């Protein structure tokens, strides 16, 4: 329940803080700060803000790959939450091929974002 409470608190704070402009106490991406390049997750906070406010047209501009992964992430989170509420444990695992695939997509997305 701690994770659900933390996610709810973060969403509540994000609802009233626009990450598209300066200000607010939102963390800056350390990779972007250090290199000036976009990491695979850069734009995730702006994406979440746009989705919370129903601005589905702006969401793909923030991070299209993360937007495409949102249904999978929501399914895994929902399954984890239901299992926890039933007193069970759900720990999703990726085998080595799955991990390699996720890393390959993340690296390819980072390259495409920074070259384009």
N, C-alpha and C positions, 0 to 999 in steps of 0.2 A: 504493500500500500504506500510505502515511502516513495517509490518511483512514480506512482500515479499522482501523488500529492505534489511532488517536485515538478512533474510535467504540467500539471494544472496551474501551479504557481507561475511557471515560466510562460505559459500561454497567456495567462492573465496579464502579466507584466508586458509581454510583447504586444498584446492587443492595444495598449495605450501608448506604445513607444514606436515611432516610425523609424525603422532602420535604414530607410532610403535617404534620410537626411542626417546631418550632424546632431550630436546631443544624445542623451540617454546613457545608461550604464550598460551598453551592450559590448561584449568582448570583441576585439578585433582579431582576425585570423593571424596567428603567429607566422605561418608560412608566407602569407601575402605581405605582411609587415617586413619580414626579413629579406624576401627576394623580389617583391613587386609582381610576382606571378600569381595566377589564380590556382588554388588547389582544387581537387575534385568536389569539395564541399563548400567552397566559397559561393555565397549567394543563398545558402540554406536558411539563414535567418530571414532574409528578405522574402524568400519563397514561402516560409511559414507565415509571415505577416500577410502576404498577399492571399494565401489560402484562407487564413482566419477571417479576412475581410471580404472574401468572395470575389476577389479580383483575379479570375481565372485566366484572363487575357495577359496579364503581366507576369504570372507565375512562370511560364516557360522561359521568359527572358532572364530570370534570375538564376536558374539552374535546371536546365531541361532534363539532364540525366537523373538528378535527384528526384525531380517530379515524376519521371517514369518509374522510379523505384518505390515511390510512395505507397502504392497498393500492396506490394510485397512486404514492405516494412510495417504497414498497418496490420496486415494479416498476422505476421509473426508477433507483433506486440499484443494484438487481441488474443491470440492463442496462449501467449505467456500469461496474460492477465486472467483469462478464464481458468487456466490450470491453477494459478495461484489462489484464486477465489475458491476453488474446489479442494484446496489443501494438497495439491499435487505440484510436482516440479516439472517445468518444461524448459529445457536448455537446447535451443537449436544449434546444430553443428554442421559445419561444412567440411567435406573431405578435402584432400589436397587438390583435386581437380577443381572443385568449386571455389576454393580459396584462390587458386591461380586465375580462374576466370574472372572473379570479382576484381582482383588486382589488375589484370590486363585491361578490363573495361575502365577502371579508375584512371590508370595511366594514360590510356588512349583519350579519355575525356579531358584530362588535364592538358595534354598536348594540343588537342583540337581547340580547346578554349583559349590557349595562349598564342597559338599560331594565327588563328582566324581574326 
